[in-house]
């Protein structure tokens, strides 16, 4: 360190910035290491506190309410008499999420972890292996940046002075809105659209284009948009002004249209948090989109500094962050036998309605590779369980290489999509030839997995 570099008040073997997936690094192999954990927000990270876990608890409640309202097609007349919003909030946060977050922090601060020191505050780099938090400077042999990401807020909302919500606080609203504007067309927007509509809120989607979930395979994208436009009030445009009204907010669009609601949710994407960490002082390079650059082992451009999860990963998914954590954890403990970051065959799910799950190439991507393909789209409604469910929307789409028999992509829209796709993830992960796969095992009749079986049998190998 030069004379102008602040002197650290403490030195550690390892500093971990962020307590989402990064909190999984300390384990038995690091018990002889001194570790500092730094967290600027709520212990446990996005997934636990304001992301995947609580949102799916809300999604499930919405699923139940929507199923009741749609039960007439099964000959069952049902109604939702009341949605007790505060009870839902209490079930999710007061009774489950908040105690887990508090318990996780208490555990790391407790006697069970004598080698770990927890700092509550925002971490910023002051040098290659020097971090400042709350005016205190800490150094370490290794530093892991697992600082996550945050909602992207367009200036029209950020500078409005009007209350808006993001995924970080929309679930803790003091009361359920009767009318809600959702700005955005990605997976966060569509999951919350399902949540609030399912629970009885009138939802208006504002999106720049006519198509939402544009990253999906075209067949699924078209089907989902058809269904979503039957359910939600869609407006095409960009917000130019957000103002208050007597009962809530008014959003003015670029075509002059005004939309009034009790509240507004901004779901226009996410931004890696590296731009808030003074990375340049440590020589840590970033991509044009703000992600920290890492090599195939999770190392940044600065020796001894690693990064994982949403702050650096091309996939903002919790299961990817967990997998990257396992790789970095191994690499820290085994520098002579390092593992690559696991980015092959990454699946993802969208917990809207109908549920969506996908892995591998879309049909367009596969065709762009010049492969000879066999493609099958199988409707849920063509199998017995689909009949039982009166399902007219769900589908399975498989894309395979005709020459090798290998599955290139699997895309499912419908009930239990994220469960049904798991067997297809296994097929791809273990490079199984599809040409005998369907007939070399039993498929329980009349279970819903038969829709996958029939899709496999429908692939044309001739």
C-alpha positions as CSV (number, residue, x, y, z in Angstrom):
1,X,0.0,0.0,0.0
2,X,1.2,3.5,-0.8
3,X,1.4,6.2,1.9
4,X,-1.9,7.7,0.5
5,X,-3.8,4.5,0.8
6,X,-5.8,4.3,4.1
7,X,-4.4,1.8,6.6
8,X,-6.8,-1.1,7.5
9,X,-8.0,-1.4,11.0
10,X,-8.4,-5.2,10.5
11,X,-7.1,-7.8,8.2
12,X,-9.0,-11.0,7.3
13,X,-8.2,-14.1,5.3
14,X,-11.5,-13.6,3.5
15,X,-14.1,-10.8,3.1
16,X,-17.5,-11.7,1.7
17,X,-19.6,-8.7,0.4
18,X,-23.3,-9.7,0.4
19,X,-25.3,-12.3,2.3
20,X,-27.4,-13.9,-0.4
21,X,-25.6,-16.8,-2.0
22,X,-22.3,-15.5,-0.6
23,X,-23.4,-16.4,2.9
24,X,-23.1,-20.1,1.9
25,X,-19.3,-19.8,1.5
26,X,-18.3,-20.2,5.2
27,X,-18.2,-23.8,6.1
28,X,-16.0,-26.4,7.8
29,X,-13.2,-26.0,5.3
30,X,-12.9,-22.3,6.3
31,X,-13.1,-22.7,10.1
32,X,-9.4,-21.9,10.5
33,X,-9.8,-18.7,8.4
34,X,-10.8,-15.3,9.7
35,X,-13.8,-14.0,7.7
36,X,-15.6,-10.7,7.5
37,X,-19.1,-10.6,6.1
38,X,-20.5,-7.3,5.0
39,X,-24.2,-6.6,4.3
40,X,-25.7,-3.2,3.6
41,X,-29.4,-4.4,3.6
42,X,-31.4,-7.2,5.1
43,X,-29.4,-10.3,5.9
44,X,-30.1,-13.1,3.4
45,X,-30.1,-11.2,0.1
46,X,-32.8,-10.6,-2.6
47,X,-34.1,-14.1,-3.0
48,X,-35.0,-14.6,0.6
49,X,-36.3,-11.1,1.4
50,X,-37.9,-9.7,-1.7
51,X,-37.4,-12.1,-4.5
52,X,-38.0,-15.7,-5.4
53,X,-39.2,-17.1,-2.0
54,X,-41.7,-14.5,-0.8
55,X,-43.0,-13.9,-4.4
56,X,-43.8,-17.6,-4.8
57,X,-45.7,-17.6,-1.6
58,X,-47.9,-14.8,-3.0
59,X,-48.1,-16.6,-6.3
60,X,-49.4,-19.7,-4.6
61,X,-52.2,-17.7,-2.9
62,X,-53.1,-16.2,-6.2
63,X,-53.1,-19.6,-7.9
64,X,-55.6,-20.8,-5.3
65,X,-57.8,-17.8,-5.7
66,X,-57.8,-17.9,-9.5
67,X,-58.5,-21.6,-9.5
68,X,-61.6,-21.0,-7.3
69,X,-62.9,-18.3,-9.7
70,X,-62.3,-20.6,-12.7
71,X,-63.8,-23.7,-11.2
72,X,-67.0,-23.3,-13.0
73,X,-65.6,-25.1,-16.1
74,X,-65.3,-28.2,-13.9
75,X,-68.9,-28.0,-12.7
76,X,-67.9,-26.5,-9.4
77,X,-69.3,-23.2,-8.5
78,X,-66.9,-21.4,-6.2
79,X,-66.2,-17.8,-5.2
80,X,-63.5,-16.0,-3.4
81,X,-65.4,-14.3,-0.6
82,X,-62.5,-12.3,0.8
83,X,-58.8,-11.7,0.4
84,X,-57.2,-10.8,3.8
85,X,-54.2,-9.0,2.5
86,X,-52.7,-8.4,5.9
87,X,-52.9,-12.1,6.7
88,X,-51.0,-12.9,3.6
89,X,-48.3,-10.4,4.4
90,X,-48.1,-11.8,8.0
91,X,-47.9,-15.4,6.7
92,X,-45.1,-14.6,4.3
93,X,-43.0,-12.0,6.2
94,X,-43.9,-11.9,9.9
95,X,-44.2,-15.7,10.3
96,X,-41.6,-16.9,7.8
97,X,-39.2,-14.6,6.0
98,X,-38.3,-12.0,8.6
99,X,-37.5,-14.6,11.3
100,X,-35.3,-16.5,8.9
101,X,-33.4,-13.4,7.9
102,X,-33.0,-12.3,11.6
103,X,-32.0,-15.8,12.6
104,X,-29.4,-16.0,9.8
105,X,-27.7,-12.8,11.0
106,X,-27.9,-13.9,14.6
107,X,-26.3,-17.2,13.7
108,X,-23.4,-15.6,11.9
109,X,-22.9,-13.1,14.7
110,X,-23.2,-15.8,17.4
111,X,-20.7,-18.0,19.3
112,X,-21.1,-20.8,16.7
113,X,-19.0,-18.7,14.3
114,X,-16.1,-17.4,16.3
115,X,-14.0,-16.8,13.2
116,X,-16.6,-14.6,11.5
117,X,-17.2,-10.9,12.0
118,X,-20.4,-9.3,10.5
119,X,-20.4,-5.7,9.4
120,X,-23.7,-3.9,8.7
121,X,-23.0,-1.2,6.1
122,X,-22.2,-0.4,2.5
123,X,-18.9,-1.8,1.2
124,X,-16.8,0.3,-1.2
125,X,-13.3,-0.5,-2.5
126,X,-10.5,1.8,-1.5
127,X,-7.8,-0.3,-3.1
128,X,-7.1,-3.7,-4.8
129,X,-7.8,-5.6,-1.6
130,X,-9.0,-2.9,0.7
131,X,-12.7,-2.3,1.5
132,X,-14.3,0.6,3.4
133,X,-17.4,0.1,5.4
134,X,-18.9,2.7,7.8
135,X,-15.6,4.7,7.7
136,X,-13.6,1.6,8.7
137,X,-11.0,0.1,6.3
138,X,-10.7,-3.7,6.0
139,X,-8.2,-5.7,4.0
140,X,-8.1,-9.4,3.1
141,X,-6.1,-12.1,1.2
142,X,-9.3,-12.9,-0.8
143,X,-12.5,-10.9,-1.3
144,X,-15.7,-12.3,-2.8
145,X,-18.2,-9.8,-4.2
146,X,-21.7,-11.2,-4.0
147,X,-23.5,-7.9,-3.8
148,X,-26.4,-8.7,-6.1
149,X,-28.5,-6.3,-8.1
150,X,-31.3,-3.8,-7.6
151,X,-34.4,-2.6,-9.6
152,X,-33.7,-0.3,-12.5
153,X,-35.8,2.9,-12.2
154,X,-36.3,5.1,-15.2
155,X,-35.8,8.8,-14.5
156,X,-39.5,9.6,-15.1
157,X,-40.2,7.7,-11.9
158,X,-37.0,8.3,-10.0
159,X,-37.3,12.1,-10.4
160,X,-41.1,12.3,-10.0
161,X,-41.2,12.8,-6.2
162,X,-44.2,10.4,-6.3
163,X,-44.4,7.2,-4.4
164,X,-43.8,4.1,-6.6
165,X,-43.1,0.5,-5.7
166,X,-40.6,-2.1,-6.8
167,X,-40.3,-5.8,-6.1
168,X,-38.5,-4.7,-2.9
169,X,-41.5,-3.3,-1.2
170,X,-44.7,-4.0,-3.2
171,X,-45.4,-7.2,-1.2
172,X,-45.4,-5.1,2.0
173,X,-48.1,-2.7,0.9
174,X,-50.2,-1.6,3.9
175,X,-53.3,-2.7,2.0
176,X,-54.2,-4.4,-1.3
177,X,-54.8,-1.9,-4.1
178,X,-58.0,-2.0,-6.0
179,X,-56.2,-0.8,-9.1
180,X,-52.5,-1.3,-9.9
181,X,-50.3,-0.1,-12.8
182,X,-47.4,-2.4,-13.6
183,X,-44.7,-0.9,-15.8
184,X,-42.7,-3.5,-17.7
185,X,-43.0,-6.7,-19.7
186,X,-40.5,-9.1,-18.1
187,X,-40.8,-11.9,-15.7
188,X,-41.1,-9.8,-12.6
189,X,-43.9,-7.7,-14.1
190,X,-45.8,-10.9,-15.3
191,X,-45.4,-12.7,-11.9
192,X,-46.8,-9.7,-10.0
193,X,-49.5,-9.2,-12.6
194,X,-50.7,-12.7,-11.8
195,X,-50.4,-12.2,-8.1
196,X,-52.5,-9.1,-7.9
197,X,-55.0,-10.0,-10.6
198,X,-55.4,-13.4,-9.0
199,X,-56.1,-11.8,-5.6
200,X,-58.7,-9.4,-7.2
201,X,-56.8,-6.2,-8.1
202,X,-57.5,-4.7,-11.5
203,X,-54.1,-4.7,-13.2
204,X,-53.0,-2.5,-16.1
205,X,-49.8,-3.4,-17.8
206,X,-47.8,-0.6,-19.4
207,X,-45.2,-1.8,-21.8
208,X,-43.1,-0.2,-24.6
209,X,-44.1,-2.9,-27.1
210,X,-47.1,-5.1,-27.8
211,X,-45.2,-8.2,-26.7
212,X,-44.3,-9.3,-23.1
213,X,-41.8,-12.0,-22.2
214,X,-40.1,-11.5,-25.5
215,X,-37.2,-13.8,-24.6
216,X,-39.3,-16.9,-24.8
217,X,-39.5,-19.3,-27.7
218,X,-41.9,-17.8,-30.2
219,X,-44.5,-20.5,-29.7
220,X,-44.7,-20.0,-26.0
221,X,-44.4,-16.2,-26.3
222,X,-47.4,-16.0,-28.7
223,X,-49.5,-18.3,-26.5
224,X,-48.7,-16.4,-23.3
225,X,-49.4,-13.0,-24.9
226,X,-52.7,-14.2,-26.2
227,X,-53.7,-15.4,-22.8
228,X,-52.3,-12.4,-20.9
229,X,-54.2,-9.9,-23.1
230,X,-57.5,-11.7,-22.3
231,X,-56.7,-11.2,-18.6
232,X,-55.0,-7.9,-18.1
233,X,-55.6,-4.4,-19.4
234,X,-52.7,-3.7,-21.7
235,X,-51.5,-0.2,-22.7
236,X,-48.7,0.3,-25.2
237,X,-46.4,3.2,-24.5
238,X,-43.8,4.9,-22.3
239,X,-44.5,6.8,-19.2
240,X,-43.6,10.5,-19.5
241,X,-45.0,11.8,-16.2
242,X,-46.0,10.3,-12.8
243,X,-48.2,12.5,-10.6
244,X,-50.3,12.1,-7.5
245,X,-54.1,11.9,-7.5
246,X,-56.7,12.2,-4.8
247,X,-56.7,8.4,-4.4
248,X,-53.3,7.3,-5.7
249,X,-51.2,8.0,-8.8
250,X,-51.7,9.1,-12.4
251,X,-49.3,7.9,-15.1
252,X,-49.2,9.9,-18.3
253,X,-48.0,8.0,-21.5
254,X,-46.2,9.4,-24.5
255,X,-49.4,9.4,-26.5
256,X,-51.1,11.7,-23.9
257,X,-53.2,8.9,-22.3
258,X,-53.6,9.1,-18.5
259,X,-54.0,6.0,-16.4
260,X,-55.1,6.3,-12.8
261,X,-54.6,3.7,-10.1
262,X,-54.1,3.3,-6.3
263,X,-50.4,2.4,-6.8
264,X,-47.8,1.7,-9.4
265,X,-45.2,-1.0,-9.6
266,X,-42.0,-0.3,-11.6
267,X,-40.6,-3.6,-13.0
268,X,-38.3,-2.5,-15.8
269,X,-35.3,-4.6,-15.2
270,X,-32.4,-4.9,-12.8
271,X,-29.0,-3.4,-12.4
272,X,-25.9,-5.1,-11.0
273,X,-24.7,-3.3,-7.8
274,X,-21.1,-3.1,-8.8
275,X,-21.5,0.6,-9.9
276,X,-22.0,1.5,-6.3
277,X,-18.7,0.0,-5.0
278,X,-15.9,2.2,-6.4
279,X,-14.6,-0.8,-8.3
280,X,-12.1,1.3,-10.3
281,X,-10.0,2.0,-7.2
282,X,-9.4,-1.8,-7.1
283,X,-8.8,-2.2,-10.8
284,X,-11.9,-4.4,-11.1
285,X,-13.2,-4.3,-14.7
286,X,-16.9,-4.4,-15.7
287,X,-18.9,-5.2,-18.8
288,X,-20.8,-2.5,-20.7
289,X,-24.0,-3.6,-18.9
290,X,-22.5,-3.1,-15.5
291,X,-21.7,-6.7,-14.6
292,X,-18.3,-7.3,-13.0
293,X,-16.0,-9.2,-15.4
294,X,-15.0,-12.6,-14.2
295,X,-13.1,-15.4,-15.9
296,X,-14.3,-19.0,-16.1
297,X,-13.4,-19.6,-12.5
298,X,-15.0,-16.5,-11.0
299,X,-11.9,-14.4,-10.7
300,X,-12.1,-10.7,-11.4
301,X,-9.4,-8.7,-13.2
302,X,-7.8,-8.0,-9.7
303,X,-5.9,-11.0,-8.3
304,X,-7.5,-12.3,-5.1
305,X,-10.9,-10.7,-5.8
306,X,-13.8,-12.9,-6.9
307,X,-17.4,-12.3,-7.9
308,X,-20.5,-14.3,-8.2
309,X,-24.3,-14.0,-8.5
310,X,-26.3,-11.1,-9.9
311,X,-23.4,-8.6,-9.6
312,X,-21.4,-10.5,-12.3
313,X,-23.4,-13.4,-13.7
314,X,-25.0,-13.5,-17.1
315,X,-27.9,-15.2,-15.4
316,X,-29.8,-13.3,-12.7
317,X,-31.2,-16.6,-11.2
318,X,-30.8,-17.9,-7.7
319,X,-30.1,-21.4,-8.7
320,X,-27.2,-20.1,-10.9
321,X,-25.9,-17.9,-8.0
322,X,-25.9,-20.9,-5.8
323,X,-24.0,-23.0,-8.3
324,X,-21.5,-20.2,-8.9
325,X,-21.1,-20.0,-5.1
326,X,-20.2,-23.7,-4.9
327,X,-17.6,-23.2,-7.6
328,X,-16.0,-20.2,-6.0
329,X,-16.1,-21.8,-2.6
330,X,-14.3,-24.8,-4.1
331,X,-11.8,-22.6,-5.9
332,X,-10.9,-20.6,-2.8
333,X,-10.2,-23.8,-0.9
334,X,-8.5,-25.7,-3.8
335,X,-6.5,-23.2,-5.9
336,X,-4.6,-25.9,-7.7
337,X,-7.8,-27.8,-8.7
338,X,-10.3,-25.2,-9.7
339,X,-13.8,-25.7,-11.1
340,X,-15.3,-23.7,-13.9
341,X,-18.4,-21.5,-13.3
342,X,-21.4,-23.8,-14.2
343,X,-23.2,-22.0,-17.0
344,X,-24.2,-24.9,-19.3
345,X,-27.9,-25.7,-19.8
346,X,-29.3,-23.1,-17.4
347,X,-33.0,-23.6,-16.9
348,X,-35.4,-20.9,-15.7
349,X,-39.1,-20.7,-14.6
350,X,-41.6,-17.8,-14.7
351,X,-44.2,-18.2,-12.0
352,X,-47.0,-16.4,-13.7
353,X,-50.2,-18.0,-15.0
354,X,-49.8,-20.3,-16.8
355,X,-46.5,-21.2,-15.3
356,X,-43.5,-21.3,-17.7
357,X,-40.3,-23.3,-17.7
358,X,-37.6,-23.5,-20.3
359,X,-34.1,-24.9,-20.9
360,X,-31.8,-24.9,-23.9
361,X,-32.2,-23.3,-27.3
362,X,-35.4,-21.8,-28.8
363,X,-36.4,-23.1,-32.2
364,X,-35.1,-19.9,-33.8
365,X,-31.7,-20.2,-32.1
366,X,-31.5,-23.9,-33.1
367,X,-32.3,-23.1,-36.8
368,X,-29.7,-20.3,-36.8
369,X,-27.1,-23.0,-36.0
370,X,-28.0,-24.8,-39.2
371,X,-29.1,-28.0,-37.6
372,X,-31.6,-30.5,-39.0
373,X,-34.3,-30.4,-36.5
374,X,-37.3,-32.3,-35.4
375,X,-39.8,-30.2,-33.4
376,X,-43.0,-31.2,-31.6
377,X,-45.6,-29.1,-29.9
378,X,-47.9,-31.1,-27.6
379,X,-51.0,-29.7,-26.0
380,X,-51.9,-30.4,-22.4
381,X,-55.5,-30.9,-23.5
382,X,-54.5,-34.0,-25.6
383,X,-53.7,-36.2,-22.5
384,X,-56.0,-37.5,-19.9
385,X,-54.9,-35.3,-17.1
386,X,-55.3,-32.3,-19.4
387,X,-58.9,-33.5,-20.0
388,X,-59.4,-33.6,-16.2
389,X,-58.1,-30.1,-15.9
390,X,-60.1,-28.8,-18.9
391,X,-56.8,-27.3,-20.0
392,X,-57.0,-25.5,-23.3
393,X,-53.8,-23.4,-23.0
394,X,-50.9,-25.6,-21.8
395,X,-48.3,-26.9,-24.2
396,X,-44.9,-28.6,-24.3
397,X,-42.5,-27.8,-27.1
398,X,-39.4,-30.0,-27.8
399,X,-36.6,-29.2,-30.2
400,X,-34.2,-32.0,-31.0
401,X,-31.3,-32.7,-33.4
402,X,-32.6,-35.2,-36.0
403,X,-29.1,-36.6,-36.7
404,X,-27.9,-37.2,-33.1
405,X,-31.2,-37.7,-31.2
406,X,-30.1,-35.1,-28.7
407,X,-32.6,-32.6,-27.1
408,X,-31.6,-29.1,-27.9
409,X,-34.4,-27.2,-26.1
410,X,-37.5,-27.8,-24.0
411,X,-40.2,-25.2,-23.4
412,X,-43.3,-25.7,-21.3
413,X,-46.2,-23.4,-20.6
414,X,-48.9,-24.7,-18.3
415,X,-49.6,-26.2,-14.9
416,X,-46.5,-27.5,-13.0
417,X,-44.2,-26.5,-15.8
418,X,-41.2,-26.0,-13.5
419,X,-41.7,-29.6,-12.2
420,X,-42.4,-31.2,-15.6
421,X,-39.2,-29.8,-17.2
422,X,-36.9,-31.3,-14.6
423,X,-36.7,-34.7,-16.4
424,X,-35.9,-32.9,-19.6
425,X,-33.1,-31.0,-17.9
426,X,-31.7,-34.3,-16.8
427,X,-31.9,-35.6,-20.4
428,X,-29.8,-32.7,-21.6
429,X,-27.4,-32.7,-18.6
430,X,-26.6,-36.4,-19.2
431,X,-26.7,-36.3,-23.0
432,X,-29.4,-38.9,-23.3
433,X,-30.5,-40.0,-26.8
434,X,-34.2,-39.2,-27.1
435,X,-34.9,-42.0,-29.6
436,X,-35.3,-44.6,-27.0
437,X,-36.0,-42.4,-24.0
438,X,-39.8,-42.4,-24.0
439,X,-40.2,-46.1,-24.3
440,X,-37.4,-47.2,-22.0
441,X,-39.3,-46.1,-18.9
442,X,-42.8,-46.1,-17.5
443,X,-44.9,-43.0,-17.4
444,X,-47.7,-43.1,-14.8
445,X,-51.1,-43.0,-16.4
446,X,-53.0,-40.7,-16.3
447,X,-50.4,-38.4,-14.8
448,X,-49.6,-35.0,-16.2
449,X,-46.0,-36.1,-17.3
450,X,-47.7,-38.0,-20.1
451,X,-47.8,-34.7,-21.9
452,X,-44.0,-34.8,-22.0
453,X,-44.1,-38.5,-23.0
454,X,-46.4,-37.7,-25.9
455,X,-44.2,-34.8,-27.0
456,X,-41.2,-37.1,-27.1
457,X,-43.1,-39.8,-29.1
458,X,-44.3,-37.1,-31.5
459,X,-40.7,-36.2,-32.6
460,X,-40.2,-37.3,-36.1
461,X,-36.9,-39.1,-36.6
462,X,-37.4,-40.2,-40.2
